[in-house]
Amino acid sequence: MYYQHQEQYAPPPPPVQQPQQQQQPPPPPPPPRWEAPPPLPPAMDAAELFMEPGRRRRPPLVCVILRGLPGSGKTRFARLVRDLEKEAGSSPPRIL
């Protein structure tokens, strides 16, 4: 008789599963506030580019960008470079 009572009861419902919370990936690290600039190439004397023997080691075309305050000698330097190139026998450079 005891067994008959057990048959009348429905099986227990399956345990209720709690919804799983999706874990969010950790936030990305903040960007660095300051990065050191890359090292500068070594400074070169203009005489090494435009006079012998350094003249032979330079590339065939050279771009020189001059900048500075008004009256600081940019045009004078450009004209000196032009004269050095003429003396060396190459075509005169363009001065823009």
N, C-alpha and C positions, 0 to 999 in steps of 0.2 A: 504494500500500500504506500509505503513511503516513496517508492519509485514512481508510482503513478502521479503523485503530487509534483514531482520534479518535471515530469513530462508536460504538465499543463503550463508551466511557466515558459515564457519566451526566453531565448538566450539573451544574455545581457548585451546592450548595445555596444558597439565598438567605442573605444575611448575617443573623446573629442580631442582632435589635434589643434593645438594653438597655431594660428597662422605665423609662419616664420617671417621675421623682419629681415628684409634684404639689407645686408651690410653694404654700406656705401664705401667706395674706395677712399683712402685717406686723401685729403686735399694735397695738391702739388706744393712743393716747397716754394716759398716766396723767392722772387728773382733777387739776385745779389744787388745791393745798393750801389756798389761801385766796383768796377773791374779795372785793374791796372791796364794802361794802354800798352800795346805791343812795343817792344824796344825799337828805338830809331836806328836806321842804318848809320854807319860811321860817317861823320862829316868828311868832306873831301875839299881840298883846296882847289880853287878854279884853275890854278896854274897846272895842276895835274891833268886836267881835261884838255886844255887848249895849247899847252907847250910840250915840246919833246922832253923826255921819252914817253910820258904818259899818254900823249896824243895817239900813239900807235895802239895802245891797249883799249881805247874807248870804242864804243859802237860807232858805226858810220853816221848815224843820225842822233842828235842830242837835243832834247827839249829843255830849255832853261826858263823857269818861271820866276820872275822877279816881283816882289811886292814890298811895299813899305810906305812910309809917310811921304807926302810931297816934299821934294827937295832933298831926299835922302841919297840920291845918286843912281837911281835905277837906269835912267836913260844914258848917263855917262858910262856906267858899267856895260850896258848893251852895246854901245858904240865901241868900247875897248875890245869886247869879244869879237865884234865884226871886224875890226882892224887886225886882230890876231889871226882870224881865219883867213883873211886876204893875204897876209904875210906868209902864211903856211902854204898857200897855193890852192886852197880849196874854194869852192864857190861861196860867195858871200851869203851869210845866213839871213833869213827873213826876220825882220824885227816888227812885231805887231804891237 
